[in-house]
Amino acid sequence: MENTKHEFLFDKLNYKLLIAGILVITFGFILMSGGGSENPNVFNEDIFNFRRIRLAPTVVLIGFGVVIYSIFKKEKSK
């Protein structure tokens, strides 16, 4: 058997940033949820509030930015 050393694709910091980005994206989708109406014949204005229209998509985009940064960040040369 050949003794091989397993190397990860990314550095430890990259994985931490990746997990943080995924958590931010998840939080953004949680912010988007809700706003439904108990009665389907009644329109609920809460679906168009600031949190669902502006804040949540911005949080999701920031999360995607963090994930992309974590993928492209190179480890420091020693």
HELIX and SHEET records of a PDB file:
HELIX    1   1 LYS A   12  MET A   32  1                                  21    
HELIX    2   2 GLU A   45  PHE A   48  5                                   4    
HELIX    3   3 PHE A   50  PHE A   50  1                                   1    
HELIX    4   4 ARG A   51  LEU A   55  3                                   5    
HELIX    5   5 ALA A   56  PHE A   72  1                                  17    
END                                                                             
